Amino acid sequence: METMGSLRRTDYCGEVSMADVGRQMTVCGSIARARDKGGIIFADLRDTTGILQLVFDEDTPKDVFAKAESLKSEYVVICRGSLRERASKTDKIATGDVELYVSELRILSEAQTPPFELRDGINVNDDLRLRYRYLDLRRPSMHEPIVLRSKIMQIIRSYFTDNHFTEIETPTLIKSTPEGARDYLVPSRVQPGHFYALPQSPQIYKQLLMLSGFDRYFQIARCYRDEDLRADRQPEFTQVDEEMSFVTEDDIMTINEGLLKRLWKEMLGVDLKTPFQRLPWDEAMGRYGSDKPDTRFGLEICDVTDLFDGTDFKPFADAVAAGGTIRAINAKGLADQLSRKNIDKLGDVAKTYGAKGLAFSRITADATSSSFEKFLTPEEKTALYTALGAETGDVILIVSDADWVKACTALGQVRLEIGRKYGLMNPDQFNFLWVVDFPLFEYSEQEGRWMAMHHPFTLPKAEDIDKVESDPGACHAVAYDIVLNGVEMGGGSMRINDPVLQDRMFKALGFTEERARKNFGFLMDAYKYGAPPHGGMAYGLDRMVMLMLKRDNIRDVLAFPKVQNASEPMSGAPDVVDPQQLKDLSIALTLPEDKA
C-alpha cells in the first residue's frame, strides 16, 4: 500500500468532459471494475460524482502498468494522467466520451472481495445490503439519493434565508409530554429517576421562539417517535420545521408553495403551477375517502344515500335508518379487468378498513352480474345508474355504513387499490394540494375522551370557538396539510395565542389544571407576557426526498436506516449495555423471561 505522496486531486471523475481533453489531471476513488485485455488494461474509477475510465497500455511506464495489472474491484487509488477522447464511446456513463491515459498510479488501499457485486441492477437480499450498508451506498443508485438529499437541504436553507427566516437549533433532550406517539426516553444520571425525552418535533420550542421575538424561524431538525415502522416511516427522521409571526394561514401556504416551486424547478426542472388546489377535509374525505387524496386519477366517491330513502334492501336501509351513508364509485371501463375474483379481493380491502362488505354491479355487453340489484326497484336502479353515469363496461362498487367516515375510508382504499393495480397513477405527474379545515378533535374510544387531531395548541376556526367545550366534534381547526400524489408531505396550523382559549382547549381535552401545568406550565406562563399571532408547519424531509426521487421506500434516501423492528443491522443497535452503565443511571431491568 502506498500514500498519496505529492499527488492531490485536481478533478472529480464525473465532472470531466470533452472540453478537458488534452489536460493533465489527478483523480482518485475506488476501482469499480478492471479489465485486462492483454497489453491494454481498462479500469473504471468511481468517486462521489461518477465514473471515469482509466487506460494503461504498452507505452505506460512499466512500474505503473505492473500496478495496474494488480487492480481489483474496490481498490482505492489516486492517479495522474492526460484526458483524451475515447475511441469507443458510450452513453452509459456521463463521461463516456473521454478516458484518462494514466502516467502515475498509487494504490492507497487494497480490498477484499465484497459480499455482493457493487453495481446497479443486482438482486441481493435486503438484510445483506443493510448489514454492509457502507458497501451498498457505493452503488450509483444508492449513492445518488444521498447526494441529492444534500442539495435539497441547501436549497431549503437558501430559500428560508432569502425570506427573512432565522435558523435556530432547539434542544434534543426535552421534557416528556405524553400526548400522541410514544416518546424515546433518556435517563438522567445526575437526577436519578428523572428522564428526558427525545423530541417528536420542536413544536413547543418553536412557539416559544415566536414569543421571543424572532418572527420567522426554521430548522432542519432530527426528531424521534417510538412507533411501528412502515415503508415511509422511521423511528428517527428529519423534519423541515418552520414558524412565523404576524401571518395568516394563507401567508404560510403561499410561502411554502414558493419553497416547493423552487425545489421542483431546481432539482427536477419541473414548473409547478401555483396556487395549489385547496380541499376542505370534509370534501377530501367525501370525494376520495382520504385526508391525503391522490388526485392523479378519477374514480371519485359519490354520495347516493338520498337515492335509497325508503329502500327495501336491508343493508342500505339499515345505514339510512342509522343516519349513515351509502357511497359508491364507478370503475369506468374496467369491467373486463375486474373479474368477480378481483372484486372479491377488493371486498377484502374494504373489510380491512371497517366496511361490512362491498356491494357491486359488473356491467358487460353479455350481462350484468350484481350482488344487490335484484333487491332494488327499477326506479332505484335507474336513479343509481344515472347518478354514477354507469354504462356497459363499468363496475359499480358500494359501501354503506352508519359512520360516513368509515364508509368513505373503506371505499377510498378500494379506489387506491384499483388505481395501483390497473395503472391509473401517472408516476411522472406531481399533483399537489392542500387539505384544510381539519376537525379540531377526534374521539378516542381507548382513552374515552376527545383528543386533539393535531396537538393541543391548534387554533379553532373563529366560528367554532364557542363550541370548543359544548360540541367538540363539530369544531374545525385552522390546520392544513400539504399532500402530493396521495402522500402527506407536511402539515401545520395556526396556533392559539390567547391564554384563556388555551385553558379552554386543555379542559376540552380532559386535562385537569394540575396536569396542564405539569406538562405545559412553562408555555402557559410564557403566553401571559404577550404572544403574537403565529403559525407554522413542518415537512418530513425523508418523505419529501422519497417523493421527489420517485422511490418506494424511505430507506432508499437515508444513509443508515432502521428496519422493521427499529434495529440497525450494520452496527447492531440497539444492544445491551454494561451493567455498570445501568448502575450509574440507577436503573434495574425487569425483563420477561423470554426477553431476559
C-alpha positions as CSV (number, residue, x, y, z in Angstrom):
1,M,0.0,0.0,0.0
2,E,1.2,3.5,-0.8
3,T,0.5,7.0,0.3
4,M,-0.7,9.9,-1.9
5,G,2.8,11.4,-1.8
6,S,2.7,14.7,-3.7
7,L,-0.4,13.8,-5.7
8,R,-3.6,15.8,-4.9
9,R,-6.9,15.6,-6.6
10,T,-7.5,18.3,-9.3
11,D,-10.7,16.9,-10.8
12,Y,-13.7,14.8,-9.9
13,C,-14.4,11.7,-12.1
14,G,-18.0,12.6,-13.1
15,E,-17.3,16.2,-13.9
16,V,-14.7,15.9,-16.8
17,S,-15.8,16.3,-20.4
18,M,-14.6,16.8,-24.0
19,A,-13.7,20.4,-23.0
20,D,-11.0,19.0,-20.8
21,V,-9.3,16.8,-23.5
22,G,-5.5,17.2,-23.5
23,R,-5.3,18.5,-20.0
24,Q,-3.2,16.8,-17.3
25,M,-5.3,15.9,-14.2
26,T,-5.3,13.9,-11.0
27,V,-8.3,11.9,-9.9
28,C,-8.9,9.5,-7.1
29,G,-11.5,7.0,-5.9
30,S,-12.3,3.3,-5.9
31,I,-12.0,0.8,-8.8
32,A,-15.5,-0.2,-9.9
33,R,-14.1,-2.9,-12.2
34,A,-10.9,-3.6,-14.1
35,R,-10.5,-5.4,-17.5
36,D,-7.1,-6.8,-18.7
37,K,-7.3,-7.2,-22.5
38,G,-3.8,-8.3,-22.9
39,G,-1.4,-5.5,-23.5
40,I,-4.1,-2.9,-22.6
41,I,-5.9,-2.5,-19.3
42,F,-9.1,-0.6,-18.7
43,A,-10.3,0.3,-15.2
44,D,-13.4,2.2,-14.2
45,L,-12.6,4.7,-11.4
46,R,-15.6,5.7,-9.2
47,D,-15.9,8.7,-6.9
48,T,-18.8,10.5,-5.4
49,T,-19.6,12.3,-8.7
50,G,-19.5,9.3,-11.2
51,I,-17.2,7.1,-13.2
52,L,-14.2,7.7,-15.4
53,Q,-12.4,5.1,-17.5
54,L,-8.7,4.7,-16.9
55,V,-6.4,3.3,-19.6
56,F,-3.0,1.6,-19.4
57,D,-1.1,0.2,-22.4
58,E,2.4,-0.8,-23.6
59,D,3.5,2.9,-23.6
60,T,2.6,3.2,-19.9
61,P,5.6,3.2,-17.6
62,K,6.4,-0.4,-16.7
63,D,6.1,0.1,-13.0
64,V,2.7,1.8,-13.4
65,F,1.5,-1.0,-15.8
66,A,2.5,-3.6,-13.3
67,K,0.5,-2.0,-10.6
68,A,-2.5,-1.7,-13.0
69,E,-2.3,-5.5,-13.6
70,S,-2.9,-6.0,-9.8
71,L,-6.0,-3.8,-9.7
72,K,-9.2,-5.4,-8.4
73,S,-12.7,-4.1,-7.6
74,E,-12.8,-1.6,-4.7
75,Y,-9.1,-1.0,-4.6
76,V,-8.6,2.7,-3.6
77,V,-6.3,4.6,-5.9
78,I,-5.0,8.0,-6.9
79,C,-3.7,8.5,-10.4
80,R,-2.4,11.2,-12.7
81,G,-2.6,11.3,-16.5
82,S,-3.8,13.0,-19.6
83,L,-7.5,13.2,-20.6
84,R,-8.2,12.1,-24.1
85,E,-11.1,11.3,-26.4
86,R,-12.3,7.7,-26.3
87,A,-12.1,5.7,-29.5
88,S,-15.2,3.6,-28.4
89,K,-17.7,6.0,-26.8
90,T,-20.6,5.0,-24.6
91,D,-23.7,6.8,-23.3
92,K,-24.0,4.5,-20.3
93,I,-21.9,7.0,-18.2
94,A,-21.8,10.8,-18.2
95,T,-18.1,10.7,-19.1
96,G,-18.5,8.2,-21.9
97,D,-16.7,10.4,-24.5
98,V,-13.4,10.6,-22.6
99,E,-10.8,8.5,-20.7
100,L,-7.8,9.1,-18.7
101,Y,-4.5,7.8,-20.1
102,V,-2.6,7.2,-16.8
103,S,1.1,8.0,-16.3
104,E,1.2,7.7,-12.5
105,L,-0.7,5.4,-10.2
106,R,-0.7,4.9,-6.4
107,I,-2.7,2.1,-4.7
108,L,-3.8,3.6,-1.4
109,S,-5.8,0.6,-0.1
110,E,-6.5,-2.9,-1.2
111,A,-9.9,-4.6,-0.7
112,Q,-11.4,-8.0,-0.1
113,T,-14.0,-9.4,-2.4
114,P,-17.3,-7.7,-1.4
115,P,-20.2,-10.0,-0.3
116,F,-22.2,-8.8,-3.3
117,E,-21.5,-7.0,-6.6
118,L,-21.4,-3.3,-6.2
119,R,-23.3,-2.3,-9.3
120,D,-26.9,-1.4,-10.1
121,G,-29.4,-4.0,-11.2
122,I,-28.4,-6.7,-8.8
123,N,-30.8,-8.9,-6.9
124,V,-29.4,-9.0,-3.3
125,N,-31.2,-9.8,0.0
126,D,-32.1,-6.6,1.8
127,D,-30.7,-7.8,5.1
128,L,-27.3,-8.4,3.5
129,R,-27.3,-5.0,1.8
130,L,-28.2,-3.3,5.1
131,R,-25.5,-5.2,7.1
132,Y,-23.0,-3.9,4.6
133,R,-24.6,-0.6,4.1
134,Y,-21.3,1.2,3.6
135,L,-20.8,-1.0,0.5
136,D,-24.3,-0.7,-0.8
137,L,-24.0,3.1,-0.7
138,R,-21.2,2.9,-3.2
139,R,-23.7,1.7,-5.9
140,P,-24.8,4.7,-8.0
141,S,-28.5,4.1,-7.5
142,M,-28.0,4.2,-3.7
143,H,-25.3,6.9,-3.6
144,E,-27.1,9.5,-5.8
145,P,-30.2,10.0,-3.5
146,I,-27.9,10.9,-0.5
147,V,-26.1,13.5,-2.7
148,L,-29.4,14.9,-4.0
149,R,-30.8,15.0,-0.5
150,S,-27.9,17.3,0.5
151,K,-28.6,19.6,-2.5
152,I,-32.3,19.7,-1.4
153,M,-31.3,20.8,2.1
154,Q,-29.1,23.5,0.6
155,I,-32.0,24.9,-1.4
156,I,-34.3,24.8,1.6
157,R,-31.8,26.7,3.7
158,S,-31.2,29.3,0.9
159,Y,-35.0,29.8,0.4
160,F,-35.8,30.4,4.0
161,T,-32.8,32.7,4.5
162,D,-33.9,34.7,1.5
163,N,-37.3,35.1,3.1
164,H,-36.0,36.6,6.4
165,F,-36.1,33.3,8.4
166,T,-33.6,32.7,11.2
167,E,-32.2,29.2,11.6
168,I,-32.3,28.2,15.3
169,E,-31.5,24.9,16.9
170,T,-33.8,23.7,19.6
171,P,-32.9,21.2,22.4
172,T,-32.7,17.4,21.7
173,L,-33.1,16.5,25.4
174,I,-36.5,17.8,26.4
175,K,-39.4,17.3,28.9
176,S,-41.7,14.3,28.1
177,T,-45.3,15.4,27.4
178,P,-47.1,12.1,26.7
179,E,-49.6,13.1,24.1
180,G,-49.7,11.2,20.8
181,A,-46.9,8.8,19.8
182,R,-44.6,7.2,22.4
183,D,-41.5,9.1,23.4
184,Y,-38.0,7.8,23.4
185,L,-36.8,8.3,26.9
186,V,-33.3,9.2,28.1
187,P,-32.4,8.7,31.8
188,S,-30.6,11.4,33.7
189,R,-27.6,10.3,35.6
190,V,-27.3,13.4,37.7
191,Q,-31.0,13.4,38.6
192,P,-31.8,9.7,39.3
193,G,-35.3,8.6,38.5
194,H,-35.8,11.6,36.1
195,F,-35.9,11.3,32.3
196,Y,-35.6,13.4,29.2
197,A,-37.5,12.7,26.1
198,L,-36.1,12.9,22.6
199,P,-38.3,15.4,20.6
200,Q,-41.1,14.1,18.4
201,S,-41.0,17.6,16.9
202,P,-39.7,21.1,18.1
203,Q,-43.4,22.2,18.5
204,I,-43.3,23.9,21.9
205,Y,-39.9,25.4,21.4
206,K,-40.7,27.0,18.0
207,Q,-43.8,28.6,19.5
208,L,-41.7,29.9,22.4
209,L,-39.3,31.4,19.8
210,M,-42.2,33.4,18.4
211,L,-42.8,34.7,21.9
212,S,-39.1,35.5,22.0
213,G,-39.5,37.9,19.1
214,F,-37.7,36.0,16.4
215,D,-40.6,36.5,14.0
216,R,-39.6,33.8,11.4
217,Y,-37.8,30.6,12.4
218,F,-36.7,27.4,10.6
219,Q,-34.7,24.4,11.4
220,I,-33.8,21.1,9.8
221,A,-34.4,19.0,12.9
222,R,-33.8,15.5,13.9
223,C,-37.0,14.0,15.5
224,Y,-37.9,10.7,17.1
225,R,-41.0,8.6,17.6
226,D,-41.3,5.2,19.2
227,E,-43.8,3.7,16.8
228,D,-44.1,0.8,14.3
229,L,-42.2,1.2,11.1
230,R,-43.6,1.1,7.5
231,A,-42.3,2.0,4.0
232,D,-42.5,5.8,4.6
233,R,-41.7,5.9,8.3
234,Q,-38.6,5.6,10.5
235,P,-38.2,5.9,14.3
236,E,-35.7,8.8,13.8
237,F,-36.4,11.2,11.0
238,T,-35.6,14.7,9.7
239,Q,-38.1,17.4,9.8
240,V,-38.0,20.8,8.0
241,D,-39.6,22.9,10.7
242,E,-40.8,26.5,10.4
243,E,-42.8,29.0,12.3
244,M,-43.9,32.6,11.5
245,S,-45.4,35.5,13.5
246,F,-48.0,38.1,12.3
247,V,-49.3,35.8,9.5
248,T,-52.4,34.0,8.5
249,E,-52.8,30.5,7.1
250,D,-52.9,32.0,3.6
251,D,-49.5,33.6,4.2
252,I,-48.0,30.3,5.4
253,M,-49.4,28.3,2.4
254,T,-48.2,30.9,-0.1
255,I,-44.6,31.0,1.2
256,N,-44.5,27.2,1.2
257,E,-45.8,27.0,-2.3
258,G,-42.8,29.2,-3.2
259,L,-40.5,26.7,-1.5
260,L,-41.9,23.7,-3.3
261,K,-41.9,25.6,-6.6
262,R,-38.2,26.4,-6.2
263,L,-37.3,22.9,-5.2
264,W,-39.1,21.2,-8.0
265,K,-37.7,23.6,-10.6
266,E,-34.1,23.5,-9.4
267,M,-33.9,19.8,-8.7
268,L,-36.3,18.3,-11.3
269,G,-36.7,21.0,-13.9
270,V,-40.5,20.9,-13.3
271,D,-42.6,24.1,-13.2
272,L,-45.3,23.7,-10.6
273,K,-48.4,25.7,-11.1
274,T,-49.4,27.8,-8.0
275,P,-51.5,28.3,-6.1
276,F,-52.2,24.7,-5.3
277,Q,-55.8,23.4,-5.1
278,R,-57.3,23.6,-1.6
279,L,-59.8,20.9,-0.4
280,P,-61.6,21.1,3.0
281,W,-61.2,17.9,5.0
282,D,-64.9,17.0,4.7
283,E,-64.7,17.3,0.9
284,A,-61.5,15.3,0.6
285,M,-63.0,12.5,2.7
286,G,-66.2,12.6,0.8
287,R,-64.8,12.6,-2.7
288,Y,-61.7,10.5,-2.2
289,G,-62.1,8.7,1.1
290,S,-58.8,10.1,2.4
291,D,-57.4,13.2,4.1
292,K,-54.4,12.8,1.8
293,P,-56.1,12.2,-1.6
294,D,-54.3,11.1,-4.7
295,T,-55.9,13.2,-7.5
296,R,-53.9,11.8,-10.4
297,F,-56.9,9.7,-11.4
298,G,-60.7,9.9,-11.1
299,L,-62.9,7.2,-9.6
300,E,-64.3,9.8,-7.2
301,I,-66.7,8.7,-4.5
302,C,-70.4,9.7,-5.0
303,D,-72.9,10.0,-2.1
304,V,-76.0,8.1,-3.2
305,T,-77.7,8.0,0.2
306,D,-80.8,10.0,-0.9
307,L,-81.5,7.6,-3.7
308,F,-82.3,4.8,-1.3
309,D,-84.6,6.6,1.2
310,G,-87.3,4.0,1.8
311,T,-85.4,1.2,0.1
312,D,-86.3,-2.5,0.9
313,F,-82.7,-3.6,0.5
314,K,-81.8,-4.2,4.2
315,P,-78.0,-3.2,4.2
316,F,-78.8,0.1,2.6
317,A,-82.0,0.6,4.7
318,D,-80.1,-0.1,7.9
319,A,-77.5,2.5,7.0
320,V,-80.1,5.2,6.2
321,A,-82.1,4.4,9.4
322,A,-79.0,4.9,11.5
323,G,-78.4,8.3,9.9
324,G,-75.5,6.9,8.0
325,T,-74.5,6.9,4.4
326,I,-74.3,4.9,1.1
327,R,-71.3,5.7,-1.0
328,A,-70.4,4.5,-4.5
329,I,-67.7,4.7,-7.1
330,N,-67.9,3.9,-10.8
331,A,-64.8,2.0,-12.0
332,K,-65.2,3.3,-15.5
333,G,-64.4,0.9,-18.3
334,L,-62.8,-1.7,-16.0
335,A,-65.4,-4.5,-16.3
336,D,-63.1,-6.6,-18.4
337,Q,-60.3,-6.3,-15.9
338,L,-62.3,-6.5,-12.7
339,S,-63.4,-10.1,-12.7
340,R,-65.5,-11.5,-9.8
341,K,-62.4,-12.8,-8.2
342,N,-60.7,-9.4,-8.4
343,I,-63.9,-7.8,-7.0
344,D,-63.8,-10.2,-4.1
345,K,-60.2,-9.1,-3.4
346,L,-61.4,-5.5,-3.3
347,G,-64.1,-6.6,-0.9
348,D,-61.3,-7.8,1.4
349,V,-59.6,-4.4,1.2
350,A,-62.9,-2.7,2.2
351,K,-63.4,-5.1,5.2
352,T,-59.8,-4.4,6.3
353,Y,-60.8,-0.8,6.7
354,G,-64.0,-1.5,8.6
355,A,-66.7,-2.0,5.9
356,K,-69.1,-4.8,6.4
357,G,-68.9,-5.7,2.7
358,L,-68.5,-4.3,-0.8
359,A,-71.7,-4.4,-3.0
360,F,-71.0,-4.5,-6.7
361,S,-72.5,-4.4,-10.2
362,R,-70.4,-5.5,-13.1
363,I,-71.9,-4.3,-16.3
364,T,-70.8,-6.2,-19.5
365,A,-72.2,-6.5,-23.0
366,D,-73.3,-10.0,-22.3
367,A,-75.0,-9.5,-18.9
368,T,-74.9,-7.7,-15.6
369,S,-73.7,-9.5,-12.5
370,S,-74.6,-7.8,-9.3
371,S,-74.7,-8.6,-5.6
372,F,-77.6,-6.3,-4.9
373,E,-79.5,-5.1,-8.0
374,K,-82.2,-7.9,-7.7
375,F,-83.2,-6.3,-4.4
376,L,-83.8,-2.8,-5.9
377,T,-86.8,-1.4,-7.6
378,P,-86.4,-0.4,-11.3
379,E,-86.6,3.2,-10.2
380,E,-83.8,2.8,-7.7
381,K,-81.6,1.0,-10.3
382,T,-82.2,3.7,-12.9
383,A,-81.5,6.5,-10.4
384,L,-78.2,4.8,-9.3
385,Y,-77.0,4.3,-12.9
386,T,-77.9,7.9,-13.8
387,A,-76.2,9.4,-10.7
388,L,-73.0,7.4,-11.5
389,G,-73.1,7.7,-15.3
390,A,-72.9,3.9,-15.4
391,E,-72.9,2.1,-18.7
392,T,-71.7,-1.1,-20.4
393,G,-68.1,-1.8,-19.4
394,D,-68.3,-0.2,-15.9
395,V,-68.2,-1.6,-12.4
396,I,-70.2,0.0,-9.6
397,L,-68.8,-0.5,-6.1
398,I,-70.8,0.5,-3.0
399,V,-70.1,0.7,0.7
400,S,-72.8,1.6,3.3
401,D,-72.3,2.3,7.0
402,A,-73.8,4.2,9.9
403,D,-70.4,6.1,10.0
404,W,-69.8,8.2,6.9
405,V,-66.1,8.5,7.6
406,K,-65.7,4.7,7.9
407,A,-67.7,4.2,4.6
408,C,-65.6,6.7,2.7
409,T,-62.3,5.5,4.1
410,A,-63.1,1.9,3.1
411,L,-64.2,2.9,-0.4
412,G,-61.2,5.3,-0.7
413,Q,-58.8,2.4,0.0
414,V,-60.7,0.3,-2.7
415,R,-60.2,3.3,-5.1
416,L,-56.4,3.4,-4.4
417,E,-56.1,-0.4,-4.9
418,I,-57.8,-0.1,-8.3
419,G,-55.5,2.9,-9.2
420,R,-52.4,1.0,-8.2
421,K,-53.3,-2.3,-9.8
422,Y,-54.6,-1.0,-13.1
423,G,-52.0,1.7,-13.8
424,L,-54.2,4.7,-13.3
425,M,-51.5,6.7,-11.4
426,N,-49.1,8.5,-13.7
427,P,-45.6,8.3,-12.0
428,D,-44.4,11.4,-13.8
429,Q,-47.3,13.6,-12.5
430,F,-47.0,15.8,-9.4
431,N,-50.4,16.6,-8.1
432,F,-50.0,18.9,-5.1
433,L,-53.0,20.1,-3.0
434,W,-53.7,21.5,0.4
435,V,-56.2,19.7,2.7
436,V,-57.6,22.4,5.1
437,D,-60.2,22.8,7.8
438,F,-59.4,19.6,9.7
439,P,-61.6,18.5,12.6
440,L,-60.1,20.1,15.8
441,F,-60.8,17.0,17.9
442,E,-61.2,13.2,17.3
443,Y,-62.7,10.9,19.9
444,S,-60.6,8.1,21.3
445,E,-62.6,5.0,22.3
446,Q,-59.5,3.7,24.1
447,E,-59.0,6.9,26.1
448,G,-62.7,7.6,26.5
449,R,-62.2,11.3,25.7
450,W,-61.7,13.8,22.9
451,M,-58.1,14.1,21.6
452,A,-56.5,16.8,19.6
453,M,-56.3,15.7,16.0
454,H,-53.1,17.7,15.6
455,H,-51.9,19.0,19.0
456,P,-53.4,21.0,21.9
457,F,-52.1,24.3,20.6
458,T,-54.0,24.3,17.3
459,L,-56.3,27.3,16.8
460,P,-60.0,26.6,16.3
461,K,-61.8,28.3,13.4
462,A,-63.3,31.5,14.6
463,E,-66.9,30.3,14.0
464,D,-66.2,27.2,16.2
465,I,-64.6,28.8,19.3
466,D,-67.9,28.9,21.2
467,K,-68.3,25.1,20.6
468,V,-65.0,24.0,22.0
469,E,-66.4,22.7,25.2
470,S,-70.1,22.2,24.3
471,D,-69.7,20.4,20.9
472,P,-66.1,19.3,20.3
473,G,-67.0,17.0,17.4
474,A,-68.4,19.9,15.4
475,C,-65.2,22.1,15.7
476,H,-62.8,22.6,12.9
477,A,-59.1,23.7,13.1
478,V,-57.2,26.3,11.2
479,A,-54.9,23.5,10.1
480,Y,-53.6,22.5,6.7
481,D,-51.7,19.5,5.2
482,I,-49.6,19.6,2.0
483,V,-50.3,16.4,0.0
484,L,-48.5,15.1,-3.0
485,N,-49.9,12.1,-5.0
486,G,-51.7,10.6,-2.0
487,V,-48.9,11.2,0.5
488,E,-49.0,13.7,3.3
489,M,-45.7,15.5,2.8
490,G,-46.1,18.0,5.6
491,G,-48.6,19.9,7.7
492,G,-49.2,22.6,10.2
493,S,-51.7,25.1,11.8
494,M,-52.2,28.5,13.2
495,R,-51.6,28.4,17.0
496,I,-53.6,29.7,19.9
497,N,-52.1,32.9,21.3
498,D,-54.9,33.6,23.8
499,P,-54.2,32.1,27.3
500,V,-57.9,31.9,28.1
501,L,-58.7,30.0,24.9
502,Q,-55.7,27.7,25.6
503,D,-57.1,26.9,29.0
504,R,-60.5,26.0,27.4
505,M,-58.7,23.7,25.0
506,F,-57.0,21.9,27.8
507,K,-60.3,21.4,29.6
508,A,-62.0,20.2,26.4
509,L,-59.2,17.6,26.1
510,G,-59.8,16.4,29.6
511,F,-56.7,18.0,31.2
512,T,-57.0,18.9,34.8
513,E,-55.4,22.3,35.7
514,E,-52.8,20.4,37.6
515,R,-51.9,18.1,34.7
516,A,-51.9,21.0,32.2
517,R,-49.5,22.9,34.4
518,K,-47.3,19.8,34.9
519,N,-46.9,19.2,31.2
520,F,-47.1,22.7,29.7
521,G,-46.8,25.2,32.6
522,F,-43.7,26.9,31.2
523,L,-45.5,27.5,27.9
524,M,-48.7,28.7,29.7
525,D,-46.6,31.1,31.7
526,A,-44.9,32.5,28.6
527,Y,-48.2,33.4,27.0
528,K,-49.0,35.7,29.9
529,Y,-46.3,38.1,28.6
530,G,-47.8,38.8,25.2
531,A,-47.9,36.4,22.2
532,P,-48.1,37.5,18.6
533,P,-50.5,35.6,16.3
534,H,-48.4,32.8,14.8
535,G,-48.4,29.6,12.9
536,G,-46.2,27.2,11.0
537,M,-45.8,23.8,9.6
538,A,-43.2,21.0,9.1
539,Y,-42.3,18.7,6.4
540,G,-40.9,15.2,6.7
541,L,-37.6,15.7,4.7
542,D,-37.1,12.0,4.2
543,R,-40.6,11.6,2.7
544,M,-40.1,14.7,0.6
545,V,-36.9,13.3,-0.9
546,M,-38.5,9.9,-1.4
547,L,-41.3,11.5,-3.4
548,M,-39.1,13.8,-5.5
549,L,-36.9,10.9,-6.5
550,K,-39.8,8.5,-7.0
551,R,-38.5,5.9,-4.6
552,D,-40.9,3.4,-3.0
553,N,-39.1,3.1,0.4
554,I,-37.9,5.8,2.7
555,R,-34.8,3.7,3.4
556,D,-33.5,4.5,-0.1
557,V,-33.0,8.1,0.9
558,L,-31.4,7.6,4.3
559,A,-27.7,6.8,4.7
560,F,-28.2,4.4,7.7
561,P,-31.8,3.4,8.1
562,K,-33.5,1.2,10.7
563,V,-35.5,-1.9,9.8
564,Q,-39.0,-3.2,10.8
565,N,-38.0,-3.9,14.4
566,A,-36.3,-0.5,14.8
567,S,-32.8,-2.1,14.7
568,E,-29.9,-1.2,12.5
569,P,-28.3,-4.4,11.1
570,M,-24.9,-2.8,10.3
571,S,-24.0,-1.7,13.8
572,G,-26.3,-4.0,15.8
573,A,-28.2,-1.2,17.5
574,P,-30.0,-1.4,19.9
575,D,-27.8,-3.5,22.1
576,V,-27.4,-4.5,25.8
577,V,-25.2,-2.2,27.8
578,D,-22.6,-2.8,30.5
579,P,-24.2,-3.4,34.0
580,Q,-22.1,-0.5,35.4
581,Q,-23.8,1.9,32.9
582,L,-27.2,0.9,34.3
583,K,-26.0,1.2,37.8
584,D,-24.7,4.7,37.1
585,L,-28.2,5.6,35.9
586,S,-30.0,3.9,38.9
587,I,-31.8,1.6,36.5
588,A,-32.6,-2.1,37.3
589,L,-34.0,-4.2,34.5
590,T,-37.1,-6.4,35.0
591,L,-37.5,-8.3,31.7
592,P,-40.0,-11.1,30.9
593,E,-38.3,-14.5,31.0
594,D,-38.4,-14.8,27.2
595,K,-36.6,-11.5,26.8
596,A,-34.1,-11.9,29.5
